[in-house]
Amino acid sequence: MLKSIRLALALSVITLTGFAVTPAMSASLKVVASFSVIGDFAKNVGGERVEITTIVGPDGDAHVYEPKPADAAAVAKADLILVNGLHFEGFLRRLIETSAPKGTIVELTKGVEPIAFKTEFAEAKESGYAGDEGHKHDEGHEHEDHDHGAIDPHAFQSIPNARIYVKNIAEAFCAADTDGCVDYQTNAAAYIEKLDALDAEMREAIALIPQNKRTVITSHDAFGYFEHEYGLAFLAPQGLATSSEPSAADVAKLVKQIRQDKASAIFMENITNPALIQQIARETGIKVGGTLYSDALSPPDGPAATYIDMMHNNIRQIKGAILGS
């Protein structure tokens, strides 16, 4: 009897040990995310099955980022390279040419309906990678510099678009790691439920803001999709690119427009120099309402450590500055 018990215990330990080490035995999917928002999406979908390297980290500006040798090494070894697309990543062309990746480049804005950016203010020319989702990098292909043209690349500022990013990530992970597909799909579905709840919260908060108080000012034009989706109006002197420098005439034009439109609040951004916004605040008499997170998350101990935290922070700052609550 004692031998039987010992045998049963031994078998149970072997069985449990086998289940415990199975995830560790499978190699992690090596994923590179171009900037912090995409990195957060990828973590929520991939869970423990993926190893994620994020190129442009917290409070980083993808418009002006200069790739490092470590970035090229990570891209060269990656199974998947997740990028925004729509020429958002100004550094991407150089990085792809330097690293010559063998992995798949996945453009997460596939399926997004692009919107035009506002042309009130000038913007600087940037370069980007003009690839298609799911296509391997062609080492012999010559990339050309591109500007944004008429397209706003900040699609992630709309939560319905964030759902598209997440679905595209899940599809890419499933294609690269079929054994983990059920896990990826399950994780994506759970995260999309959270995004749905967040979207409802955003709409409820904005419904409390009177229509005549829904104009705000930010540093650069990163909130076009937010405006399009939720009904706020954003004015920005720097256009789409943080590298652009508005002229004195541009600033004067914005100040005049702010006075005409009776803007209710003005905000700094985590990735831009606050001097311009402070100047506009002085000239218009509008108090700076706080900091919005546009193209990057905050560090882990900040108010926007995740995409969901970022959107919560932004609507809380906007609503608080306008309504005083």
C-alpha positions as CSV (number, residue, x, y, z in Angstrom):
1,M,0.0,0.0,0.0
2,L,2.8,2.4,1.0
3,K,4.6,1.6,-2.3
4,S,1.5,2.4,-4.3
5,I,1.1,5.8,-2.5
6,R,4.7,6.6,-3.2
7,L,4.3,5.6,-6.9
8,A,1.2,7.7,-7.2
9,L,3.0,10.7,-5.6
10,A,5.9,10.3,-7.9
11,L,3.7,10.2,-11.0
12,S,1.8,13.2,-9.9
13,V,5.1,15.2,-9.4
14,I,6.3,14.1,-12.9
15,T,2.9,15.0,-14.4
16,L,2.8,18.4,-12.7
17,T,6.4,19.1,-13.6
18,G,5.8,18.3,-17.2
19,F,2.9,20.8,-17.4
20,A,4.9,23.4,-15.5
21,V,7.9,23.4,-17.9
22,T,6.0,23.1,-21.2
23,P,5.6,26.9,-21.7
24,A,9.3,27.5,-20.8
25,M,10.4,24.8,-23.3
26,S,8.9,26.5,-26.2
27,A,11.0,29.4,-27.6
28,S,9.5,32.9,-27.2
29,L,8.4,34.8,-30.2
30,K,10.9,37.6,-30.7
31,V,8.9,40.8,-31.4
32,V,10.1,44.4,-31.9
33,A,7.6,47.2,-31.4
34,S,8.4,50.5,-33.0
35,F,7.1,52.7,-30.1
36,S,5.6,52.3,-26.6
37,V,1.9,52.2,-27.5
38,I,2.4,49.3,-29.9
39,G,4.6,47.6,-27.3
40,D,1.8,47.8,-24.8
41,F,-0.7,46.3,-27.3
42,A,1.7,43.5,-28.0
43,K,2.2,42.7,-24.4
44,N,-1.5,42.4,-23.8
45,V,-1.9,40.0,-26.8
46,G,1.3,38.1,-26.5
47,G,1.4,37.5,-22.8
48,E,4.3,35.2,-21.7
49,R,4.7,33.7,-25.2
50,V,6.4,36.7,-26.6
51,E,9.7,38.6,-25.9
52,I,9.1,42.3,-26.8
53,T,11.7,44.9,-27.5
54,T,10.4,48.5,-27.9
55,I,12.5,50.9,-29.9
56,V,11.1,54.3,-28.9
57,G,10.3,54.0,-25.2
58,P,8.3,56.0,-22.7
59,D,8.2,59.8,-23.3
60,G,10.1,59.2,-26.6
61,D,9.3,61.0,-29.8
62,A,9.2,58.7,-32.8
63,H,9.2,61.8,-35.1
64,V,12.8,62.7,-34.3
65,Y,14.2,59.4,-32.8
66,E,17.6,58.4,-34.0
67,P,18.1,54.6,-34.1
68,K,20.9,53.0,-32.0
69,P,23.0,50.0,-32.9
70,A,21.1,48.0,-30.3
71,D,17.9,48.8,-32.2
72,A,19.3,47.4,-35.4
73,A,20.5,44.3,-33.7
74,A,17.0,43.7,-32.2
75,V,15.3,44.2,-35.5
76,A,17.7,41.9,-37.3
77,K,16.9,39.0,-34.9
78,A,13.2,39.6,-34.6
79,D,10.5,37.2,-35.9
80,L,8.1,40.1,-36.2
81,I,8.5,43.9,-36.4
82,L,5.3,45.7,-35.5
83,V,5.0,49.3,-36.9
84,N,2.3,51.9,-37.0
85,G,2.6,52.6,-40.7
86,L,1.2,55.7,-42.5
87,H,4.8,57.1,-42.3
88,F,4.5,57.7,-38.5
89,E,8.0,56.4,-37.7
90,G,10.4,58.9,-39.2
91,F,13.4,56.6,-38.3
92,L,12.1,53.4,-39.8
93,R,13.6,53.6,-43.3
94,R,17.1,54.0,-42.0
95,L,16.6,51.3,-39.4
96,I,15.3,48.7,-41.9
97,E,18.1,49.4,-44.3
98,T,20.7,49.1,-41.5
99,S,19.4,45.9,-39.9
100,A,18.2,44.0,-43.0
101,P,15.7,42.0,-41.0
102,K,14.6,38.5,-41.9
103,G,11.4,38.7,-39.9
104,T,8.1,40.0,-41.1
105,I,7.2,43.7,-40.9
106,V,3.6,44.2,-39.8
107,E,1.8,47.5,-40.4
108,L,-0.8,47.7,-37.7
109,T,-2.9,50.4,-39.4
110,K,-4.0,47.9,-42.0
111,G,-7.8,48.2,-42.0
112,V,-7.9,51.6,-40.5
113,E,-9.8,54.3,-42.4
114,P,-7.2,57.1,-42.6
115,I,-8.2,60.7,-42.1
116,A,-6.7,63.9,-43.5
117,F,-4.6,66.1,-41.2
118,K,-5.6,69.7,-40.8
119,T,-3.6,72.1,-43.1
120,E,-3.7,75.2,-41.0
121,F,-0.1,75.0,-40.0
122,A,3.1,73.9,-41.6
123,E,4.7,70.5,-40.9
124,A,8.2,69.1,-41.5
125,K,9.0,66.5,-43.9
126,E,9.7,63.0,-42.5
127,S,10.7,59.7,-43.9
128,G,9.0,56.3,-43.4
129,Y,8.7,52.8,-44.5
130,A,6.1,52.3,-47.2
131,G,5.5,48.6,-46.9
132,D,2.4,46.4,-46.6
133,E,1.4,44.3,-43.7
134,G,2.7,40.8,-43.9
135,H,5.4,41.5,-46.5
136,K,9.0,40.5,-45.9
137,H,11.6,43.2,-46.2
138,D,13.2,43.3,-49.6
139,E,16.9,44.0,-49.1
140,G,17.3,45.3,-52.6
141,H,14.4,47.7,-52.4
142,E,15.2,51.4,-52.5
143,H,13.2,53.4,-50.0
144,E,12.4,57.0,-50.6
145,D,11.7,59.8,-48.2
146,H,8.1,60.5,-47.6
147,D,6.1,63.1,-45.9
148,H,2.7,62.5,-44.3
149,G,1.0,64.0,-47.4
150,A,-2.7,64.5,-46.5
151,I,-2.8,61.5,-44.1
152,D,-2.7,61.7,-40.3
153,P,-0.8,58.7,-38.9
154,H,-1.9,58.9,-35.3
155,A,-4.7,56.4,-35.7
156,F,-4.2,54.9,-32.2
157,Q,-5.7,58.0,-30.7
158,S,-9.1,56.5,-31.6
159,I,-10.1,53.5,-29.4
160,P,-12.0,51.8,-32.3
161,N,-8.8,52.0,-34.3
162,A,-6.9,50.5,-31.3
163,R,-9.1,47.4,-31.6
164,I,-7.9,47.1,-35.2
165,Y,-4.3,47.3,-34.1
166,V,-4.9,44.5,-31.5
167,K,-6.6,42.3,-34.1
168,N,-3.8,42.8,-36.5
169,I,-1.3,41.9,-33.8
170,A,-3.2,38.7,-32.9
171,E,-3.3,37.6,-36.6
172,A,0.4,38.2,-37.0
173,F,1.2,36.3,-33.8
174,C,-1.0,33.4,-34.9
175,A,0.7,33.3,-38.3
176,A,4.2,33.2,-36.7
177,D,3.3,30.9,-33.8
178,T,0.4,28.6,-34.6
179,D,0.8,26.6,-31.4
180,G,0.0,29.8,-29.4
181,C,-2.8,31.0,-31.6
182,V,-5.6,30.1,-29.1
183,D,-3.7,32.0,-26.4
184,Y,-3.3,35.1,-28.6
185,Q,-6.9,35.1,-29.6
186,T,-8.1,34.7,-26.0
187,N,-5.8,37.5,-24.8
188,A,-6.8,39.8,-27.7
189,A,-10.6,39.2,-27.0
190,A,-10.1,40.0,-23.3
191,Y,-8.2,43.1,-24.0
192,I,-10.7,44.3,-26.6
193,E,-13.4,44.0,-23.9
194,K,-11.3,46.4,-21.8
195,L,-11.0,48.7,-24.8
196,D,-14.8,48.6,-25.3
197,A,-15.4,49.6,-21.7
198,L,-12.8,52.4,-22.1
199,D,-14.5,53.7,-25.2
200,A,-17.8,53.9,-23.4
201,E,-16.2,55.8,-20.5
202,M,-14.6,58.3,-23.0
203,R,-17.9,59.0,-24.6
204,E,-19.7,59.5,-21.3
205,A,-17.1,61.9,-20.1
206,I,-17.2,64.0,-23.3
207,A,-21.0,64.1,-23.2
208,L,-20.6,66.1,-20.0
209,I,-18.7,68.9,-21.8
210,P,-20.9,71.5,-23.4
211,Q,-20.5,71.8,-27.1
212,N,-19.3,75.4,-26.9
213,K,-16.4,74.4,-24.7
214,R,-15.0,71.6,-26.8
215,T,-12.0,73.4,-28.3
216,V,-8.6,72.8,-26.8
217,I,-4.9,73.6,-27.8
218,T,-2.0,71.1,-27.9
219,S,1.6,71.3,-29.1
220,H,1.4,69.2,-32.3
221,D,-1.5,67.8,-34.3
222,A,-1.6,64.3,-32.8
223,F,-5.2,64.2,-31.8
224,G,-7.0,64.2,-35.2
225,Y,-8.5,60.7,-34.7
226,F,-9.5,61.6,-31.1
227,E,-11.3,64.7,-32.5
228,H,-12.9,62.7,-35.3
229,E,-14.1,60.0,-33.0
230,Y,-15.2,61.9,-29.9
231,G,-16.1,65.4,-31.0
232,L,-13.5,67.6,-29.4
233,A,-11.6,70.2,-31.6
234,F,-7.8,70.3,-31.2
235,L,-5.7,73.3,-32.5
236,A,-1.9,72.8,-32.7
237,P,0.8,75.1,-34.0
238,Q,3.3,72.4,-35.0
239,G,1.3,70.4,-37.5
240,L,1.8,66.6,-37.4
241,A,5.6,66.7,-36.9
242,T,7.2,67.8,-33.6
243,S,10.3,68.6,-35.7
244,S,8.5,71.5,-37.4
245,E,9.0,75.0,-36.1
246,P,6.0,77.3,-36.6
247,S,6.8,80.8,-37.7
248,A,5.8,83.9,-35.8
249,A,3.0,84.3,-38.4
250,D,1.8,80.7,-37.6
251,V,1.7,81.4,-33.9
252,A,-0.1,84.7,-34.5
253,K,-2.7,83.0,-36.7
254,L,-3.2,80.4,-34.0
255,V,-3.7,83.0,-31.3
256,K,-6.2,84.8,-33.4
257,Q,-8.1,81.5,-34.1
258,I,-8.0,80.6,-30.4
259,R,-9.6,83.9,-29.5
260,Q,-12.2,83.5,-32.3
261,D,-13.1,79.9,-31.4
262,K,-12.9,80.7,-27.6
263,A,-10.7,77.7,-26.8
264,S,-11.4,76.4,-23.3
265,A,-8.1,74.8,-22.4
266,I,-4.5,74.5,-23.4
267,F,-2.2,71.5,-22.8
268,M,1.4,70.5,-23.0
269,E,2.4,67.1,-24.4
270,N,4.9,64.7,-22.9
271,I,7.0,64.6,-26.0
272,T,7.3,68.3,-26.9
273,N,9.1,71.3,-25.6
274,P,6.6,73.3,-23.4
275,A,8.0,76.7,-24.3
276,L,5.7,77.2,-27.3
277,I,2.6,76.3,-25.4
278,Q,3.6,78.5,-22.5
279,Q,4.0,81.4,-24.9
280,I,0.6,80.8,-26.4
281,A,-0.9,80.6,-22.9
282,R,0.6,84.0,-22.0
283,E,-0.7,85.6,-25.2
284,T,-4.2,84.2,-24.9
285,G,-4.6,84.3,-21.1
286,I,-5.6,80.6,-21.0
287,K,-4.2,78.6,-18.2
288,V,-2.2,75.5,-19.0
289,G,-4.4,72.6,-18.0
290,G,-1.8,69.9,-17.7
291,T,0.0,67.3,-19.8
292,L,-1.5,65.1,-22.5
293,Y,0.2,61.9,-23.7
294,S,0.2,61.8,-27.5
295,D,2.8,59.7,-29.2
296,A,4.3,57.9,-26.2
297,L,3.3,56.4,-22.9
298,S,4.8,57.5,-19.6
299,P,7.4,55.6,-17.6
300,P,5.9,52.8,-15.4
301,D,5.5,55.0,-12.4
302,G,3.7,57.8,-14.4
303,P,0.1,58.4,-15.1
304,A,0.1,56.9,-18.6
305,A,2.1,53.7,-18.2
306,T,-0.3,51.8,-20.5
307,Y,-2.6,52.7,-23.4
308,I,-5.7,52.5,-21.2
309,D,-4.0,54.6,-18.5
310,M,-3.0,57.1,-21.3
311,M,-6.5,57.5,-22.5
312,H,-7.9,57.8,-18.9
313,N,-5.3,60.5,-18.2
314,N,-6.0,62.5,-21.3
315,I,-9.8,62.6,-20.9
316,R,-9.4,63.3,-17.1
317,Q,-7.1,66.2,-17.9
318,I,-9.3,67.6,-20.6
319,K,-12.5,67.3,-18.6
320,G,-10.9,68.7,-15.5
321,A,-9.4,71.8,-17.2
322,I,-12.7,72.6,-18.9
323,L,-15.2,71.8,-16.2
324,G,-12.9,72.2,-13.2
325,S,-13.6,68.7,-12.0
